[in-house]
Every structure is written in C-alpha cells, then in structure tokens.
C-alpha cells in the first residue's frame, strides 16, 4: 500500500480521536455544571478542567473501555485450577491435614470460628 493511504488513515484517526476527546470533555463539563453546583454547591468547571477531570478519572479508575479490570474472572479461574492441581497431588491424609489447617487459620462468617456455636 502506498504512503498516501497510510497518511490519510493517520489523519482520519487523529481527527476522530480529537473529536472524541472534545465531545467527552464537553459532555463532562455540561453534566458537572448542570448537577454539581446545585447538589453539592461545587464550582462550575471550564472545558480544560473537565478534560483534566476525565484524565484524572482515567488514571484512578482505569475507564474508557479496554484495559482496566476486565479479566478478574479469568484470574480467579486460573487460581482455582492451580489449587485443584496442587490438591490432586496430595494424599488423602495430606488433604485432610491441609483442610484442618485452613479451618484453624480462617475464621467463619462474621469473625467466628466454624466450630463455634452462634450466640442467641
């Protein structure tokens, strides 16, 4: 493919990225200025302050689509598979010993040991 094709593609990408940032900043500014001064008595924002607020929220919470914390379920499943593989190598005596250790270390619901009777 020739150079002009890639140049047009890059210019189009930059244009739409700038348009997205401008629209997101404008929407954020208007929502803030419509709600926050009346609800919490906060000052109104300028366009540049709204863009700064968007950037700060991106840094703190990892929003804007891709990335962030979308693969927590996969991590949890991988951890469970590792534990299951490790438990499969234990003998029945080792498995029971491990379970007893975990019961003695981990508290039940609301900080009570599983062997304790709930107080009525």
N, C-alpha and C positions, 0 to 999 in steps of 0.2 A: 504494500500500500504506500501511497506517496505521502510526502510531508504535509501537503495542504489538508489532507484528510485528517491527520492527527492534530494539526493546528486548529482546524475547525472544531474538532471534538473537544480539545482542551479549552478553547474559548467558550464553547457551549457549557461545559462543566463549570467553569469559573463563574459564568453568568448565573446559572441556576443555583449554585452554592451561595453566591452573594444575595440572590433574590430570596432564598430560603432563610438566610440569616436576617435579612431586613424584615421579612414578614414575621418571623418568630420574635424578633425584638419589638416590632410594632404591636403585635398581639399581647406580648407580655406587658409592655408599657401600658396599654389601654386597660387590660384586666386589672393590673395593680392599681392604676389611677382611678378606676371605677369602684373597686372594692375596698382596698386597704385604708384609704383616708377616712372612709365612713365607718368601717367596722372597728379598726384598731387605732384610729387617729394618727396614722403614719403619714409622712410627707409624700407628695407625688414624685414620680420618677421621670427623668428625661429618657430619651431614646438610648443614649450611651450608658446610662445607669441600668436600664433594662437589659442591655446586652451583657453588661458586667454581671448582673444577677443570673442570667442564663448560663454564663461561663462558670460562675461560682457553683451553681446547682449541678452543672455537669461534672465539675471536679469533685464535689462532695458526694453526689448520689449516683454518678455514672449513667445518666439518662441518654436520650437522643438515639434510641434504637439499639443497634448492635453493641456487643460487649456487655459490660456490667455483670450481673449475677444470674445469667440465664441458664447456667449448667449446674446448679446446685443438685438437682435430682440425679444427674449422671454421676456426680461425685459421690453422692450418698450410696448409689447402687454399686459403684466400684468399691467403696469401703466395705460394704456388706459382703460382696463377693470375696474380698481378701480375707475377711474374718471367717467366712464359711470355709474357704480353702484351708485356712490355718486350723480350724476346729476339726476338719476332716482328718487331719494327720494325728490328732490326739487319740490316745486310747480311751476307753470308757472311764477308767479311773482318773485319768488326767482331765477329761471333760468335766467330770463331777467336781474335782478339786477346783478347777477354774470357775465353775458356776458358784461354788461356795465362797470363793474369794471375792467374786463380783458382788454376791449378795451381802457379804460382810462390809465391803467398801462403799457400796452405793445405797443411798437412803431410798426409801419408798416414797410414795406421794406425800407431799407437804412436809418433808424432812423426817418422817417416821421410818424406822426400820421395818422391813416387811414382816418380821416376826412379831412386832408389837401389835397389841390389840388396840383398836381406836377407842379413844376415851369418849364416853357418852355423857 
